[in-house]
């Protein structure tokens, strides 16, 4: 068992790893918003295998990185800002010259599960092939049929990588892959370890395999590989990831305060389907995972995911259970705003989130007892205060809710004050933050605010 | 400027407000391909209701951000047939909306059903008081539809709007302290009533003490968070007072944008085209069948949109205007007393009474809800004996504190006779804003032969069409009604313990004045009924003369009622849609034989 030192949420992680997986910036959220209505391939007249493939593509959330708003479906082009330059997701439509139209099924499988292109070059691990390695042959086959027979070929060419030699060389990735990418066979075996509980087995498959939840929610080592790819390897699996674009993925394990300890399976299913539950609403990078992916999964699969996640014990076992404390509520009701940030909270936040911090779920998410609020890393909370957040419409919950951003009307000090108040109120026990915490996150704001798509309700 | 003919669709809907959105939802459910044309822009809570910047009284209530811009088209107004009408160039007396959501985005939220007697006012008055009771020149009419027929659609609309209220009876059983005069309901309100603000609380107690029957005004301002029948969600109202004239940042005021359009926008059968100004409905050579509409898009191109069914769901007078410029139905001529389009144009008859409470009572007028409050209906509709009074109509009386904001409070100042500036103005204004309770007599306005809408012979809009002309003035019957009901308020303010009361009432001989806001509750002009000689639409809101045109809105009211129109408009929209779905689509043609 790993010690709590490696549980991601135990200490504040100050380094921003920009070279891992997705650039989960606002572009993705906007992609999500516009694609929800335009990207769903019609299921008319397509074969059952292709339909299955479409379902797998959603479970694997291919569109989040490979479909951009205003562009053809799966034509790529999502930028990933890495220290050595910007790379772009590739066109995976079946166009013979610009996409994967010339791929055989085994080349396709090799790319998805091992990160090896048809020409033998290694793919950047922004593509979560260490997780996809676990996908079954049947799913890979269905995915191949879907991409080659149903998706429309697109001649769009994503921009070329801006990396320059020698950093543009891909061959060192072979070495990385040799160390950190399991063979497909080995990976499938380790994920197919549950034989008696069908739901656990299915849940583990979806989470560790196509769902690639660990790509964001498992901490990464200095060498950028996920510290564990499966639940059986280590309790750091899904214990909370490194910051990506200023968003800090939370633990999906059983921590009482910072994980899913107080979430029920019903909460998790509702969250993955609607992006909103009594416990909280989706924001940041997870938004695209729900918009493109999980909202399309059937009840059984969502329940299996929830069942599996709820089977993961806390990594950080030392958290005292969260219990609501009315101290701040009583003070605010008495007009006492002497606590740091209390006055700002009453003026800017309480209209929707209430003075008692319970808010009005599922309309406006609660702050009292919310694992995101109690995450030692304040990044997500600061980002939401600065830039606001959009909870997009889902198939079964058509309402979009928008929280306004306060980045233009509040100083770094004010944001730090109000975030500190939220982190310390109603039984939340997380420490204060400084204006430097806020200043560092302002750099992500240009990306987040510069959106043109506005939710229309 | 090109002329482009678009691909034909099943249904074209003119107007993106409540009526249009309800029709679009219903008809897409019936498998129809629907295109909705809205002359204004898209609207978004994220922008128009941005918090806190949208809470701007100057922008919202004085620069009319989400209301109609009058530069391109307006109406002309005169008081009587001997005058020359002039264009309404600045918004004041009434405030039509513009943009997706229409008036349904800027409304307050009062969501009432209709008094059953109001639906059959002519029959009721004749039965109770005899035909001679109806004054000369008053065009008193029945709607041609009964409350029992409309009840399921009132119920349906309330569940879509997330209406907060307290019922009196449900299925004949008394269930709560709702309006004792209200007709029976098939189900309770979807949400409990909003809480009383101080003024409403005092008014409720006093009205009860006097012997009246106070009730919570049904309001489409959600008292709790709510998910409606379409899965659309509302937040709970926090009494911020920014309802009328604003997009609600809490998502708690019902609007087409929040309550219906989210369930339509991802439907491939539905398309909304903003910035599309419909110029006229196109008719075939027989003039008995519409072939579609012609509109201008934002590039200035003229678009012909063919359709099998045309739904006019614009604002009341725009529906009438479109019928007149398109040649649908015969235009009303008040002199010859012929024709129906433009006939029975009505308004609403409102006056405000103010009571000043003891200085120890703070009425907090800055908080409020657009639709919430306390009313009594003892002097509304036929709830009281008009025999000895000699007038027709009535008023609910209410405290409907919708949030008095700073500029409005300063403009209102103190009681009549207070100086308009200086220290006396200041102290009276502060006293009034801090301690006063305002209550309205929100009365009906009857229809008259010489009050009507027609096309102006002189003035044209930016598109070359004649402007619609309003000929309107207050009439003795309605002024007497107002003065009678307002007189009844005095006992209430006394029981409230008011130290001073100003009874606001209409004065005889005071003409309709367009410079002051009264209400946007305009009605009639293309009314529903059983007789093609006195109504433009049959009881299903279908044009008598052009059976594939339905006209939905308060234009269908044969005369005014004491209630706000939106509840009735929504119920009529669902009623009409139901009959289009059940009967018309299977067998297109007149739903009532002519």
HADDOCK unambig.tbl for C-alpha pairs under 7 A between the chains (distance, minus, plus):
assign (segid A and resid 37 and name CA) (segid B and resid 266 and name CA) 5.80 0.50 0.50
assign (segid A and resid 351 and name CA) (segid B and resid 238 and name CA) 6.97 0.50 0.50
assign (segid A and resid 360 and name CA) (segid B and resid 225 and name CA) 6.87 0.50 0.50
assign (segid A and resid 363 and name CA) (segid B and resid 225 and name CA) 6.93 0.50 0.50
assign (segid A and resid 363 and name CA) (segid B and resid 235 and name CA) 5.84 0.50 0.50
assign (segid A and resid 397 and name CA) (segid B and resid 231 and name CA) 5.72 0.50 0.50
assign (segid A and resid 397 and name CA) (segid B and resid 232 and name CA) 6.67 0.50 0.50
assign (segid A and resid 398 and name CA) (segid B and resid 231 and name CA) 6.35 0.50 0.50
assign (segid A and resid 398 and name CA) (segid B and resid 232 and name CA) 5.76 0.50 0.50
assign (segid A and resid 398 and name CA) (segid B and resid 262 and name CA) 5.39 0.50 0.50
assign (segid A and resid 398 and name CA) (segid B and resid 263 and name CA) 5.77 0.50 0.50
assign (segid A and resid 399 and name CA) (segid B and resid 232 and name CA) 5.27 0.50 0.50
assign (segid A and resid 399 and name CA) (segid B and resid 233 and name CA) 5.88 0.50 0.50
assign (segid A and resid 399 and name CA) (segid B and resid 262 and name CA) 5.83 0.50 0.50
assign (segid A and resid 402 and name CA) (segid B and resid 46 and name CA) 5.81 0.50 0.50
assign (segid A and resid 404 and name CA) (segid B and resid 50 and name CA) 6.44 0.50 0.50
assign (segid A and resid 404 and name CA) (segid B and resid 51 and name CA) 6.18 0.50 0.50
assign (segid A and resid 455 and name CA) (segid B and resid 44 and name CA) 6.56 0.50 0.50
assign (segid A and resid 455 and name CA) (segid B and resid 46 and name CA) 6.94 0.50 0.50
assign (segid A and resid 456 and name CA) (segid B and resid 43 and name CA) 6.52 0.50 0.50
assign (segid A and resid 456 and name CA) (segid B and resid 44 and name CA) 4.76 0.50 0.50
assign (segid A and resid 457 and name CA) (segid B and resid 44 and name CA) 5.00 0.50 0.50
assign (segid A and resid 457 and name CA) (segid B and resid 45 and name CA) 5.64 0.50 0.50
assign (segid A and resid 457 and name CA) (segid B and resid 257 and name CA) 4.99 0.50 0.50
assign (segid A and resid 457 and name CA) (segid B and resid 258 and name CA) 5.25 0.50 0.50
assign (segid A and resid 457 and name CA) (segid B and resid 262 and name CA) 6.50 0.50 0.50
